[in-house]
Amino acid sequence: MTLAKVFEQIVGSDAPVEIVAYDGSRSGAAGSEVRIDVRSPYAVSYLLHSPGALGLARAYVTGHIDVHGDMYDALSRMSQVLSDLTVRDRLRVLRGVLEDPLLRAAASRRLEPPRQEVQTGGLSFLRHSKRRDAQAISHHYDVSNTFYEWVLGPSMAYTCACFPSEEASLEEAQAHKFDLVARKLQLKPGMRLLDVGCGWGGMVMHAAREYRVRGLGVTLSKQQAEWAQKAIAEAGLSELAEVRHLDYRDVTEEGFDAVSSIGLTEHIGKANLPAYFSFLYGRLRPGGRLLNHTITRPDDSEPSIRKQGFINRYVFPDGELEGPGHIMSRMNEAGFEVRHEENLREHYARTLTGWCRNLDEHWDEAVAEVGDATARVWRLYMAGSRIGFESNWIQLHQTLGVKLDGDGRSGMPLRPNWEPTAR
């Protein structure tokens, strides 16, 4: 059996892709818009020893295979490789491998993972301790601010956008997301906002610029904090906005009118959610609001973390996703009255479409900035995540909670419609 034919057995014989191997063999759908180049017999070793998405990632990141055409389209067509091969699939592939001495020798060798892969056992300190969280965040966010500028665009918002219309651009949708958060929090001039896991400061700058709110953002990424402080100064917002390189648990100020948590809960860990929401509850004044914006699983029927998965090893070390019901229950138990909740998963799929397009448009520059392997990780991760949101494997939920005052009053209007507040 030729190398191309063996690889076809792995990705699925019905997958509408063309496969071209370095030995000259070809298989699959000739002339397809998506072509997989198998550059080495070790590609088969990666997929046999770590089948599914992880094996595909290792082979692609190391350059043993290459994908020509749109990555999202390629992954959509290779549905079989996104899940673990069955025993029958493996035996069928193994028979083909054993027929060829070169493939047999390559497959018998268990290759080391790429250096971009984080083995969670290699992270020091206790899981979700301050030091280990700092390591995990640095792995993902301290890549290169320039790289993120190319991928995310001018907003530098690395969270789900909210598209106000079908025609809205990514930048318009990110601005609309920040304003949606501000309106749910009912921000007004003179209020104090705490934004935990603030990224490059987009929310605190929006709150300061549009609502004249005093905003404090905290992030574990030193590069993010430095970029944000520079952007705040250049925007003339230094009197109102500040971003600190700080663990949210080290924020000592209290009495905030509002707290926004946009994309941080995924990093907290299931066991730590009660303490997390209790801490945020303690930072708020009575009547204050929390807007929690987080990626979730559809439900809690599966484990919250896949230690062997591609995302956990390459993108978000120690990340844990819970179901939306679990998130709301922990908020409620911490003292918050949950007043509103919505799922924006289709919006995240659109957001990722924009990021993928940005990366493709800056591909050569991105490779020069962060290296080919890291750029490949991002190309694969974002395209695969888009499929995840579209297929309802993952979701994005915004949950609004209120810290009631001593008389049990929420301060919420009878029928909030999130219209812009007067300013």
TALIN-V644115 format. One record per residue. N is the residue number from 1. PSI is psi as a letter, one per 30 degrees, with the letter a starting at -180 (NA if undefined). OMEGA is omega in whole degrees, -180 to 180 (* if undefined). NEAR is the number of other C-alpha atoms within 12 Angstrom. Layout:
BEGIN
n = <N	N>
psi = <PSI	PSI>
omega = <OMEGA	OMEGA>
near = <NEAR	NEAR>
END
This chain:
BEGIN
n = <1	2	3	4	5	6	7	8	9	10	11	12	13	14	15	16	17	18	19	20	21	22	23	24	25	26	27	28	29	30	31	32	33	34	35	36	37	38	39	40	41	42	43	44	45	46	47	48	49	50	51	52	53	54	55	56	57	58	59	60	61	62	63	64	65	66	67	68	69	70	71	72	73	74	75	76	77	78	79	80	81	82	83	84	85	86	87	88	89	90	91	92	93	94	95	96	97	98	99	100	101	102	103	104	105	106	107	108	109	110	111	112	113	114	115	116	117	118	119	120	121	122	123	124	125	126	127	128	129	130	131	132	133	134	135	136	137	138	139	140	141	142	143	144	145	146	147	148	149	150	151	152	153	154	155	156	157	158	159	160	161	162	163	164	165	166	167	168	169	170	171	172	173	174	175	176	177	178	179	180	181	182	183	184	185	186	187	188	189	190	191	192	193	194	195	196	197	198	199	200	201	202	203	204	205	206	207	208	209	210	211	212	213	214	215	216	217	218	219	220	221	222	223	224	225	226	227	228	229	230	231	232	233	234	235	236	237	238	239	240	241	242	243	244	245	246	247	248	249	250	251	252	253	254	255	256	257	258	259	260	261	262	263	264	265	266	267	268	269	270	271	272	273	274	275	276	277	278	279	280	281	282	283	284	285	286	287	288	289	290	291	292	293	294	295	296	297	298	299	300	301	302	303	304	305	306	307	308	309	310	311	312	313	314	315	316	317	318	319	320	321	322	323	324	325	326	327	328	329	330	331	332	333	334	335	336	337	338	339	340	341	342	343	344	345	346	347	348	349	350	351	352	353	354	355	356	357	358	359	360	361	362	363	364	365	366	367	368	369	370	371	372	373	374	375	376	377	378	379	380	381	382	383	384	385	386	387	388	389	390	391	392	393	394	395	396	397	398	399	400	401	402	403	404	405	406	407	408	409	410	411	412	413	414	415	416	417	418	419	420	421	422	423>
psi = <k	l	e	e	e	e	e	e	f	e	f	k	f	f	k	i	l	k	k	k	l	f	g	f	l	l	l	a	j	k	g	l	f	k	k	k	j	j	f	k	f	f	e	e	e	e	f	e	f	i	l	a	e	e	e	e	e	e	e	e	e	f	g	f	l	l	k	k	a	k	e	e	e	e	e	e	f	h	e	e	f	f	l	k	k	l	e	e	e	e	e	e	e	e	e	e	e	f	f	k	e	e	e	e	e	e	f	f	k	j	l	k	l	l	f	f	k	j	j	f	f	f	k	l	l	k	k	g	l	e	e	e	e	e	e	e	e	e	e	e	f	h	d	k	e	e	e	e	e	e	e	f	a	f	f	h	j	h	l	k	l	j	j	f	l	f	f	k	l	e	e	e	e	e	e	e	e	e	e	e	e	e	e	e	f	h	k	l	k	f	l	k	k	k	j	k	h	f	b	g	g	e	e	e	e	e	e	e	e	f	f	h	k	j	k	k	k	k	k	f	j	e	e	e	e	e	e	e	e	e	e	e	e	f	f	h	g	f	f	e	k	k	k	k	j	k	k	f	f	g	k	f	l	l	g	k	f	l	k	k	j	j	g	e	e	f	f	e	k	e	f	f	e	e	e	e	e	e	e	e	e	f	f	k	l	k	f	l	k	k	j	j	j	l	k	l	l	e	a	g	f	l	k	f	k	j	f	g	l	e	e	e	e	f	d	i	k	g	k	k	k	l	l	e	e	e	e	e	e	e	e	e	f	f	f	k	j	k	f	k	k	l	k	h	e	e	e	e	e	e	e	e	e	e	e	e	e	e	e	e	f	g	e	e	e	e	e	e	e	f	l	e	e	e	e	e	e	e	e	e	e	e	e	e	e	e	e	e	e	e	g	h	f	l	l	j	k	k	k	k	l	k	j	l	a	f	g	g	k	f	g	k	l	e	i	k	g	h	l	k	l	k	NA>
omega = <-179	179	180	-179	177	-180	177	179	-178	-176	179	-176	180	-178	-178	178	174	-179	179	-178	-177	-179	178	-180	-179	179	177	-175	-179	178	-180	177	178	179	176	175	176	-172	-175	176	180	174	180	179	180	-176	177	-177	177	-171	178	-174	-179	178	176	-180	-179	-180	-178	-178	-179	178	177	169	175	-179	177	-174	-177	-177	178	179	-179	-179	178	-179	-178	-174	-176	-176	179	175	-177	176	176	177	179	178	-177	179	179	179	-178	178	179	180	-177	-180	-175	-178	-179	178	180	179	-179	-177	-179	-179	179	-173	176	176	176	-177	179	-178	179	171	-175	175	179	175	-177	177	-176	-179	-180	167	-178	-178	-179	176	178	177	-177	180	180	179	-174	-170	-180	178	179	177	178	177	179	177	178	-176	-173	-176	-174	-178	-174	179	-177	176	-177	173	177	-173	-179	179	179	-174	-174	176	178	-180	178	-179	177	177	179	177	179	-179	176	177	-179	-179	176	177	-179	180	179	180	178	179	176	-179	170	178	-177	-174	-165	-179	-179	170	-176	-177	-178	177	177	-179	-180	-175	-172	-174	-179	179	175	-174	174	176	178	180	177	180	180	-180	177	-177	-180	179	-177	-180	177	-180	178	-180	-179	179	-179	-176	-174	179	-177	-172	178	174	-179	171	-168	171	-178	-179	180	175	-177	-179	178	175	176	176	-177	174	172	176	-173	177	178	-173	180	-176	-170	-177	-176	-177	-175	-177	178	179	-180	-179	176	178	-180	177	-179	179	-174	169	173	-176	179	-176	173	171	-180	-175	-171	171	179	164	177	-180	-177	-179	180	176	-176	-178	174	-174	-178	-175	180	-176	-177	-177	-173	-168	-177	176	179	178	179	179	177	174	-178	178	179	179	-178	179	-180	175	-178	-179	178	177	-179	168	-179	-174	-180	-180	175	-178	-178	-171	178	178	179	176	178	178	-180	175	178	179	178	179	179	180	179	-179	-179	-171	-177	179	-180	179	179	-177	-173	-179	-176	-175	180	177	178	177	-177	179	-179	-178	-176	178	178	178	177	177	-180	179	179	-176	-180	169	178	-177	176	-176	169	-180	-179	177	-179	172	-176	176	-175	179	178	-179	-178	-174	180	172	-178	-180	-179	177	176	174	-179	179	178	180	*>
near = <24	30	41	39	32	41	48	38	35	45	43	35	26	18	29	27	36	35	42	33	31	21	18	16	22	26	32	33	23	17	17	22	21	28	33	44	33	40	26	29	35	36	42	48	38	38	44	42	29	31	32	32	38	36	39	48	42	41	41	40	34	31	27	30	34	34	34	24	21	27	35	33	27	33	38	27	30	35	28	27	34	31	23	26	29	18	13	13	27	28	17	24	37	30	21	27	33	22	18	20	17	22	32	25	17	25	31	20	19	20	24	18	27	27	18	32	34	29	26	30	18	17	24	19	16	17	26	31	21	22	18	26	36	33	30	38	37	27	31	37	32	27	28	27	30	25	32	34	25	31	35	35	30	24	33	34	42	38	41	44	44	37	29	21	14	13	11	20	24	38	29	24	29	35	32	31	37	43	34	34	42	46	31	37	46	39	43	26	22	21	30	37	49	51	51	47	47	48	46	44	48	50	50	51	45	40	45	37	30	30	33	27	35	34	43	47	43	41	42	37	36	31	30	38	32	26	31	37	34	22	26	32	19	14	21	16	30	25	22	31	40	42	45	35	32	31	32	37	27	18	25	18	19	22	23	33	38	45	51	54	43	43	33	36	45	40	42	41	27	28	22	24	29	25	22	32	42	22	26	43	38	31	33	35	27	28	31	39	49	52	50	45	44	39	43	43	32	27	20	20	14	16	18	30	30	21	24	24	34	41	33	31	35	39	37	38	39	42	38	36	41	37	31	32	24	26	44	35	21	30	35	26	21	27	31	38	33	29	29	27	23	27	28	30	35	29	34	40	35	36	40	38	34	34	43	36	25	28	35	28	18	25	25	18	21	30	24	16	21	25	21	23	30	34	36	37	42	41	41	41	36	38	33	39	40	35	33	31	31	25	19	22	25	34	34	42	41	39	40	40	42	40	41	26	19	11	10	15	16	23	24	27	13	9	10	17	15	23	18	21	22	13	16>
END
